[in-house]
Amino acid sequence: MSATSRPETPSSKARLLPLGIILCVAVAGAFLLKDILSFQTLAENRGRLLELRDAHFGLMAIGFVAVYAAVVAFSLPGATVMTLTGGFLFSTFPGVLFNMTGATLGAIGIFLAARWGLGERLAEKMQSGGGRIQKIKAGIDANQWEMLFLIRLIPVVPFFVANLVPALVGVALLPFAVTTFLGIIPGALVYTSVGAGLGEVLDRGEIPDLGIIFTPAILLPILGLAALAALPIVLKALRGKEGL
């Protein structure tokens, strides 16, 4: 072992434990829960779920948010089904708020696990790396809010990636939480409204059209918001060139 290398201490190993648990549960869930958190399960149990909602609305709302947060935090299959279920049980409003709260809490769970295990050390290396790496880190820090909004607004960015990457580049918790909650509003609103009409779809024995978010009437406004979020980044880059 070289004099400059440092062995991994028990404390550093312990910091990786939460992220390791998330990864293990995610892998196990991909095999064990893919048929449980599904439209079929919702269709078979919707009557019972509606009865529980009517009898214990508050507890059902809290339980739903907790389950949604766990699904997101452990990257389990069925997040889309959960969003539709939120609309089905609680209608578009307050269902969209319950969906956004559960998704944000789950995202914070992944973010904190990744940042505690890896993010702080990677951010320090980027900061002290010098040259191009340090410039990339400085660019991220200078446009942090705009970039966070962008990765939430663009529908093609996987939710897990949008939770993990900010933790690995040293983003603080507050901007991550705020931009997550606000940035998922368009997608959450679309899918929650689809879920609000899910009863009629299930009565016909059909599956809801999840590609609705990519239709021009919905996608174009979302891309417009993304362009608006990107505008400050573009303006800063242009001002920087002018100052050269």
N, C-alpha and C positions, 0 to 999 in steps of 0.2 A: 504493500500500500504506500502511495507517495505521501510525502510530508504535507502536501497541500490538500489532499482529499480527506474528508471527514466522514467517519462511519455514521450510518443512519442510527439515531438514538431511539430508545423506546418511545420517547415523547413524539418524535417525528412519525413513527409508525402509527401511534395512536391517533394522530391527526388525520391519517388516511382511512381510519376505521369507518366513520360515517359514510364517506364516498364509496368505500368497499361494500358496505351493507346495501346501499342504494343499488349498486351495480348487480350484486347477487340477487336481490329481490326482483330487480327488473328482468334479469335473465330467467329466473324461475317463473315470474308472472307471465312472461311471453309464451311459455309452454302450458302453464296450468290455468290461466285465467282468460285466455283468448275466447273460449266458448262460454264463459260466465258473464263477463261484462260485454254483452252483445245485444243487438236488437231483439233476438229471439227471447232472451231472458226477460227483457223489458216487456215484450208483448205477453209473455206467459204470466207475469206478475203485476201487470199494470193495475188490475182491479184492487189487489191487496195494497199496493202502494198508495192508491188514491184514498182508500179507506183510512190508512195510517195518517196520511196528510190531513184529512178532514178531522180526525180525532185528536191528533197531536201536532198541530201545524208548527209550533215553535221548535219542538224536539226534532221533527222531521227536517226543518230548515237547517238546524245546527248539525244534525247528523249527515245531511247531504253535503254541506260545505266541508265537513271533516273527511268524508269519504272521497270527495273530489280532490281535496288537497293531497290525500294519501296517494291517489291514482297518479297525480302529476308529480309529486315528490319522488315516487319510486318508478316513474316512467312506465307505468303499467298500461297494458292495452285497454282501450275503452274510454279515453278522454273525450272523444267526440260523442260517444253514446251518453256519457255523463252530461255533456252540455245540452244535448237534446232532451235528456231526462229532466234537467232543470227547467226547461221551457214547458215540458209536458206536465210536470207536477205543479209548477208555480206560475205558469203563463209567462209571457214575455217580460212583464215586470210584476213582482220583484225577481223573477227567475234569473234575469241577466245579471243582477247584482250578486246573487248567490253564486252563479257560475264564475263571475269575475273574481269574487273573493276567494273561492276555492282554488281557482287556477293561480292566483297571485300568491297565496300562502304556500301552495305546493312548489311554485317556482322559487320562492324565497328559500325553501328547504334545500332544494338542489344547489342553489347559488351559494348558500352558507357552507354546505358540506364541501363543495368544490373549492371555494375560496380558502376555507380553513385547512384543507388537505394539500392543495397545490397552488392556489391562486396567489397567496401572499409571496411565496418564494419566487414564482414565475414573474410577478410584477416587479419584485426587487431586482431580479436578473435583467429584465427589460430596461429598468431605470438606470442600472449601472453598466449596461452593455456597451453604451457608446455607439457612435456612428449611426447606421441606418436603423438598428433596433431601437435605439433611444428616440430617434425621430418618429418612428411608428408609434411608440408609447406616448410621446408628446402630442402627436396628432389625435390619438384616441382621447387623451385627457382634455384637449382643447375643444373637441366636438362631442363630448360624452353624451349629453342629453339627446342631441340630434341623432347620433348613431344608434342609441338605444331605442328611440322611437321608430327608426327606420326598420330595424330587425323585427320589431313587433308588428309593424304595419304591413310589411311585404308578406303575402300569404305563403310564398314558397319556402320561407325560412322555417325549418322544423322547430317546434316549441322547445324541445330538449336542447338543441344547439343554442337557441336564444337565451336559455337559462345558464348554460355552461360557459360559453365564451366570455361574457362579461366578468365572471368570477376569475377567469384565468388571466385577464389583463388588468386586474386591480380596480375594477369599478366599485364604488362605495355602495352600501346597502340602500340608502335613501333614494338616489336617482334610479337604481335598478327597480325598487319596489314601485315608485311612482310611475315610471315609464311603462312598467309591465301592466299595472292596473289600468292606466289610461290608454295604452297602445293596443290592448286587446279588445277595446270596446267595439270596433267595427265588426270583427269576426264573431265575437261573443253575441252581439246583437242579432246578427244574421242567423246563426245556428240556434239561438234561443227561440227566435220567432218561428223557425222551422219546427222546433220541438213543441211549441205551443199548439201547432196543428197536427201533431204526431198521431193523436187518437184516430182521426179520420183516415190517415194513411195506413195505420195498423188494421183498422176495420176492413180495409180493402185488401189486406194481405200483401201490401207493398212495402218497399223500403224507401225512406226519404231520399231526395236528390241532394247529396252532399256536395255536388259540384256547383251548386247554386252560387257559391261565392266567386266563381270564375266567370259568371255571366257578365256581359258588359255593364249592365245597369248597376251592379254591385262592385265589380272589380275596378271600374274606372274611377269612382269616387275614392276608393281606398288608395289607389295609385296616386290620385291627386293629393291626398293627405301625405303620402310618402314623399312626393315631390316637394311639398311644402316643408316637410321636416328636413329634407336634404338641402333646401335653399340656403340656409345659413352656412352650411359647410362649403358650398360652391362659392358664396360671396367671400368667405374668409380666404379661400384658396386664391381667388382672383385678386383680392387686396394684397395678399402675400406676394404674388407675382409682380404686382405694380410697384411694390416696395423694394424689389430687387434692383 
